[in-house]
Amino acid sequence: MRETFRRIASPWLALAFVATGSVAHLGCSSNSSGATSADASTPGTGGTTSTGGTTSTGGTTSTGGATSTGGTTSTGGATSTGGTTSTGDSGTPKTIDHLVTFYGWPDNDPPGAGIAYPKLHQQAGGTGTYADPITFATDPKEWAPGTILYLPYLERYVIMEDSCAECITDWAAQKHHIDIWLDSDGRLDSQVIDCEDTLTRSSTPVEIDPPSNRPVNAAPLFDSDTGMCNTP
């Protein structure tokens, strides 16, 4: 917030203004205690500063500039009042790069759709919307069961509901790794594995604490009837 200085009544200042005849200079309350009023007492150096030019009539310089009155910083610049750094980026997604892998019916342990931490689903599933995110597995110390994340490259939400041995090993080394369920039912197992490999990313941004209005592609990642893999 720009600081406002109270005008100080001063006989000396009044004489300075009579000498210069500048009405505009008198109108800047910030200058009542600034260096500009001292210029008015020196006829030889009054120049444009003492006659109320842009600087003396409340411009950024006459109010103390960035140093004395906060200048750009105190008047709502990026640092102090919600510029890009402090509040302007409140809607910017917070992302962390993850290794993203996939698992399905044939490579679940045991094979099937069972999950270790049922939250929204009783078995692995989900369509990818915020209301029905897809099951993912990881180390529960990395992401607690029930945590919802968003994957921009897939345009789908996912929810932590299962355990993943490789993810636990990776998290011990502080490497983010999530394993996402690929909708499958025991048919077309080789196509399921191929689709898992196609969708895997060694490092991709994953949004943390996402809002509910991110774009969503609700098509299944894998179509169990046709064997089609819905690649990004």
N, C-alpha and C positions, 0 to 999 in steps of 0.2 A: 504494500500500500504506500502511495506517495505520502510523505510526511508533510504536514502543513505547519508553517511557522507563523506565530502570532505577530502582527505588526507592532513595532515598538515606537512609541511617540518620543521623539528626541529633538530638542531645539537645534542641536548641531545639524541633524539630518534635514530639518526644515530649511535651515539657511543654505545647505548644500543644494537643495532643490530650487530654491529661489534663484541661486546663482546660475543654475543651469537652465531653469525655466522648463524643466521636463516633467510633464504630467504623467507620461507613460511610466517613467522610472518610479514615481511615487506609488503607482498602482500595484507593484509586485510586493506582496507581503513577505515573501521569502527573502527579499533583498534587505530587509530592515536590519539584519544582523550579519550580512554577508560582506565579502570583500569589495563589491561593486560600489557601495556607498562611500568607501574610502577613496575611490577614484574621483568622485565628484568634488572632493575637497582639494584636488590638485588640478587647477585649470589647465596646465600644460598637458595633462595626460587624460583628460576627460573623454575625448574622442567619441566614437560611436557607442562606447560602453556606457558613458554617463548620460547620454541623451535618450536612452530607452530603446535602443536597438533590440534586435531579436534576443541578444544575450541578456540585456539588463531588464527586460520586461517579463521575465519568468521563463525564459528558455531553459533548456536543460543545463547550460553552463552557469547561468546566473543563480540558479537555485542550489548550487553546490556541486553540480555534476554528479558523476557516479560516486565520488568520494564523500562529499559532505551531506547530501540529502538523499542519497540512495540511488540517484540517477536511474539508469536503466534497470539496475538490480532491484531497487526499492519500489519502483513503480510498476511492478508486474512482469519483470523480465523473467527469463527462463528459470533463474535460480530461486528467486524469493517468493513469487506469488502465483505459482502454478503454471509456469511455462512448461516446455516439453519435459524438463527433468522432474519437477516436483509434482505437478498434478495433471499436466497435459497428456501424459501417457497412461492415465488410469485405465483406458480401454484397450491398451496394447496387450496382445496375448503374451502370456509368460510360457515359454517353451523350453524343454530340455531335450537334447538329442538322445535317442534311445536306439539300441539294437532291437529291431522288431521282427519276430519270427511268428510262425503259425503252426497250429497243431489241429488235428481232426480225429475222427473216429479211429482210423487205423493206427495212429501213433500216440494215442492217449494211453495212460497206464493206470488201470487196465484198459484195453480197447473199449470204446464207447463214449458216452457223453457225460459221464460222472464228473463231479467237481468237488473240491475240498472245502470251499467256503461259500455255500449257497447264500445269496443275499437277495437279489431280485429274481433269480431263476433257481429252479430245483435241479436242473441239469444245464450243461453248456448250451447257450443259445443267444438270441438277440438279433434285432434287425439293424442296429447302428444308429437309431434315433436317440435323442437325449432321454426320452421316456423309456426306451427299450434298448439300452446299449448292449454291445456284444461282449460276451464273457472273455476275459483275458486272465492269464496266469503269470505269477511272478513270485518273488520272495515277499512274504507279508511284512518283512522289515523294510522293504523298499516302498511298497504301496500297500496300505492297509486294505483288507477286504471291504468292498463297498465303494472304493475310490473310483470316481469317474474321470476319464481322460478323453481327449479328442485328438484324432490323427488327421491333420490337414491333407496329407497325400491320399488318404482313403476317403475323406469326407464322412467319417463315422465316429460315433462315440463308443467307448468301451468301458467295461466295469470289471474291477478286480474280484474274481470269484474262484480262483483255482491256484494250485501250487505248481511250480516249475523248477525241477532240479538244476537245470543249467542256469536258470535265472538266479538261483540261490548262490551258485558258485560265482557267477559274474558280480553279484552285488557284494560279495565278500571282498572284491577288488574295487568296489564303488563304481561299477559299470552298470548303467541303466539298461535293463533288458526286460521286455514284455513279450509274452507268447499268446497270440490271439487265436481264439477258436474259429475254425473254418467249418461252416455248417455242413455236416455229412452224417450219413446214417448206415455205414457199413457197405455201401455199394460204391463202385467205381474208385476203389482205393488208390490205384496208381494215378488216376487223374487228380485225386485229392492231394497226394504228395507233390505232384508237378505244380499244382496251383500254389501250394505252400511255398515252394521254392521261388516261384515267379513273384509272389507278393512280398517276400522277405526283403528287408532293407538293413544294411549294416549300420547305418546311422541316419536317422531322420527326426525332424522336430516333432515333439509330442506336447500338446498343450495341457497345462496343469490348471486345475480349477476352472474349466471352461464354462462360459455362459451357455444357456440353452438354445441360442439362436444361430449357431454355426451351420453352414451349408451341410446338407446330408444327402448322400446317395443311398437310397434305401434298397437298391438291388442287392441280392445275396452275393457275397464274395465268391461263393461256389454254388452252382446249381446242381443238386444231387440227381436231378432227373436227366439233364442233358450233358453233365460233365463240364459245362462252360465255366471258365474262371474269369471273374469280372475284374480285370486289371485296371489300375488307375490311368 
